[in-house]
Amino acid sequence: MKVFVTGASGFIGSALLSELVSSGNEVIGLARSEESATKIESISPTVKVLRGDLRDLDTLRKGATDSEAVVHLGFVHDFANYDRCCEIDRKATVAMLESLKVTNKQFIYTNGSFGLHPGKVAYKEDTIDEDSENLRAVNEETALSYKDKGVSVRCVRLAPTVHGKGDRAFVPILMDIAQASGKSGYVGDGHNLWPAIHRLDAARLFRLVLKKGRTGEAYHGIAEQGIPFKEIAKVIGEIINVPVASIPECKAGKHFSFMNFFVTRDGPVSSVATRKDLEWEPQQVGPLEDIRTNYRLN
Ligand SMILES: NC(=O)c1ccc[n+]([C@@H]2O[C@H](COP(=O)([O-])OP(=O)(O)OC[C@H]3O[C@@H](n4cnc5c(N)ncnc54)[C@H](OP(=O)(O)O)[C@@H]3O)[C@@H](O)[C@H]2O)c1
């Protein structure tokens, strides 16, 4: 299958490229810079590069229409301007989906699992509430609505902790905060749950969603349903060699900055149905052992 991947040079996208190529797929990766293009090409000489930005809607339409399937992983991770990032994502998603109308081609939208059902286990069949804390909920809903417009659209909801070598997301940011403040913090009793998945298990999941997924379905990229945040803070404290401490809620905003929103979420997510439907089982090391073994400060 010929697959167009946005975010192809990213942490998850680069793992997906290897996964797709080794299972015989043809891949076109979006790259916004020379550096990203070189990274994509180094994964396999068979991978083709389409140069462009997530805001170049004509380029995105070309990538989508020239391929048999799209995996949309690209995202501008500017958490200080998250609304703007979601708007760029919405326009990019709609541009690609509009160009695929009535083709019955596949399109996979990527969302995070945070805020699906705060404080309750979220299941695959759960839709996202309108007043959800999941800021990409509207984009997910918009993407899935194209199932009625002749696009075989599916969604993957990823754990907030996609871990592995080369991680640039939440755990490294928490490590920097711990180093700068001299303590690895959690809020309150730290019992709030964070799901997790290894990037290689996530990459295999995306391939299986392409191969076996059903139109209009959301799949949960979750290996561990929920790890108490305090356990993550403990491992970070261990590897940086700083004490682990409860941060009072009134001081958490200052301590964690924009990460406070994420650090305080309680969002267990079930992947029982996803495992069954796709015959997918996570095979990689869990997050605590991975962080302990493979994560160090830059
Ligand atoms: N990693 C996690 O823990 C996690 C958890 C939940 C959900 N997710 C979601 O999963 C998806 C992939 O995440 P990731 O961890 O692989 O992210 P990442 O490593 O930050 O990669 C983001 C990708 O998007 C590309 N990109 C960013 N801005 C762009 C722009 N303006 N134009 C074109 N491309 C642009 C990047 O290209 P460059 O290489 O050129 O920067 C990169 O290929 C994202 O939607 C993310 O929100 C990730």
PDBQT file of the ligand as one rigid body, heavy atoms in Angstrom, charges set to zero:
ROOT
HETATM    1  N1  LIG A 301       4.879  11.475  21.918  1.00  0.00    +0.000 N 
HETATM    2  C1  LIG A 301       3.839  11.397  22.744  1.00  0.00    +0.000 C 
HETATM    3  O1  LIG A 301       4.015  11.136  23.947  1.00  0.00    +0.000 OA
HETATM    4  C2  LIG A 301       2.415  11.587  22.216  1.00  0.00    +0.000 A 
HETATM    5  C3  LIG A 301       1.348  11.339  23.083  1.00  0.00    +0.000 A 
HETATM    6  C4  LIG A 301       0.045  11.508  22.627  1.00  0.00    +0.000 A 
HETATM    7  C5  LIG A 301      -0.174  11.950  21.318  1.00  0.00    +0.000 A 
HETATM    8  N2  LIG A 301       0.878  12.209  20.515  1.00  0.00    +0.000 N 
HETATM    9  C6  LIG A 301       0.603  12.680  19.139  1.00  0.00    +0.000 C 
HETATM   10  O2  LIG A 301       1.186  11.796  18.194  1.00  0.00    +0.000 OA
HETATM   11  C7  LIG A 301       1.602  12.535  17.037  1.00  0.00    +0.000 C 
HETATM   12  C8  LIG A 301       3.085  12.285  16.780  1.00  0.00    +0.000 C 
HETATM   13  O3  LIG A 301       3.791  12.683  17.955  1.00  0.00    +0.000 OA
HETATM   14  P1  LIG A 301       5.394  12.621  18.057  1.00  0.00    +0.000 P 
HETATM   15  O4  LIG A 301       5.720  12.342  19.472  1.00  0.00    +0.000 OA
HETATM   16  O5  LIG A 301       5.959  11.755  16.996  1.00  0.00    +0.000 OA
HETATM   17  O6  LIG A 301       5.733  14.150  17.764  1.00  0.00    +0.000 OA
HETATM   18  P2  LIG A 301       7.125  14.826  17.383  1.00  0.00    +0.000 P 
HETATM   19  O7  LIG A 301       8.276  13.915  17.637  1.00  0.00    +0.000 OA
HETATM   20  O8  LIG A 301       7.122  16.170  18.008  1.00  0.00    +0.000 OA
HETATM   21  O9  LIG A 301       6.985  14.979  15.807  1.00  0.00    +0.000 OA
HETATM   22  C9  LIG A 301       6.092  15.906  15.263  1.00  0.00    +0.000 C 
HETATM   23  C10 LIG A 301       6.168  15.793  13.762  1.00  0.00    +0.000 C 
HETATM   24  O10 LIG A 301       5.377  16.827  13.179  1.00  0.00    +0.000 OA
HETATM   25  C11 LIG A 301       6.215  17.568  12.296  1.00  0.00    +0.000 C 
HETATM   26  N3  LIG A 301       5.841  18.969  12.283  1.00  0.00    +0.000 N 
HETATM   27  C12 LIG A 301       5.760  19.835  13.323  1.00  0.00    +0.000 A 
HETATM   28  N4  LIG A 301       5.410  21.045  12.897  1.00  0.00    +0.000 NA
HETATM   29  C13 LIG A 301       5.282  20.946  11.541  1.00  0.00    +0.000 A 
HETATM   30  C14 LIG A 301       4.958  21.864  10.523  1.00  0.00    +0.000 A 
HETATM   31  N5  LIG A 301       4.673  23.150  10.802  1.00  0.00    +0.000 N 
HETATM   32  N6  LIG A 301       4.926  21.417   9.262  1.00  0.00    +0.000 NA
HETATM   33  C15 LIG A 301       5.225  20.121   8.952  1.00  0.00    +0.000 A 
HETATM   34  N7  LIG A 301       5.535  19.203   9.868  1.00  0.00    +0.000 NA
HETATM   35  C16 LIG A 301       5.571  19.626  11.142  1.00  0.00    +0.000 A 
HETATM   36  C17 LIG A 301       7.611  17.416  12.843  1.00  0.00    +0.000 C 
HETATM   37  O11 LIG A 301       8.551  17.733  11.840  1.00  0.00    +0.000 OA
HETATM   38  P3  LIG A 301      10.076  18.160  12.220  1.00  0.00    +0.000 P 
HETATM   39  O12 LIG A 301      10.809  16.852  12.421  1.00  0.00    +0.000 OA
HETATM   40  O13 LIG A 301      10.525  18.892  11.022  1.00  0.00    +0.000 OA
HETATM   41  O14 LIG A 301      10.007  18.973  13.473  1.00  0.00    +0.000 OA
HETATM   42  C18 LIG A 301       7.589  15.952  13.217  1.00  0.00    +0.000 C 
HETATM   43  O15 LIG A 301       7.764  15.140  12.077  1.00  0.00    +0.000 OA
HETATM   44  C19 LIG A 301       1.250  13.991  17.341  1.00  0.00    +0.000 C 
HETATM   45  O16 LIG A 301      -0.013  14.278  16.842  1.00  0.00    +0.000 OA
HETATM   46  C20 LIG A 301       1.242  14.018  18.852  1.00  0.00    +0.000 C 
HETATM   47  O17 LIG A 301       0.495  15.094  19.397  1.00  0.00    +0.000 OA
HETATM   48  C21 LIG A 301       2.166  12.024  20.914  1.00  0.00    +0.000 A 
ENDROOT
TORSDOF 0
